[in-house]
Amino acid sequence: MALLWRFDKPSLPKMDLQGNGTFIFDKIADFLKDDDFKRRGNHFFKRNEAIGYCVNIQNDKWNNKEIIRFTLNIGIYTDSFWLEHYDSKHAGIVPSFPKEYECAVRERIGNLLPVHEDKWYCITSDTDLLKLWEDEIEHNLEEYVKPSFDRYNTESDVLPNQFIYKRQNNGTDI
């Protein structure tokens, strides 16, 4: 008599599209919180003395009841850059929780990947969430985002010409 052992992959309960999105966003949040990031909505921030690291989950404006698409934006923040470019009232008070769009260095996840193409993650009601998380998102955070942050340890590591947006004469980004 032979015994048959069945090894199943872990599975998740069936969720609707919003549940799928929440599951993935919570996995991203847990990953970042394990690395000492704080969360406010879809924004994450961690300070390392004079510099900070920002991550933003950007939803696609065309998301609907059938698909959720999102990308990750990352930024390297410095108080001196913020004071020079964003302190329009010259108050000298820096934000305690800056956003990615206030950073001196800004990148989309796709620019960090080997192919250097814009990367949008897609979630539908049929998406294999564990595969999406483990094979794509967690892998990209571990292999590309963390090493990118590791290149910036002091304010002198942040070069002003790495600011990816040009300023118009009226001070707005283009």
Summary of the structure (lengths in Angstrom):
residues: 174
radius of gyration: 19.2
end to end distance: 72.5
largest distance: 82.2
contacts: 445
relative contact order: 0.17
helix: 34%
strand: 22%
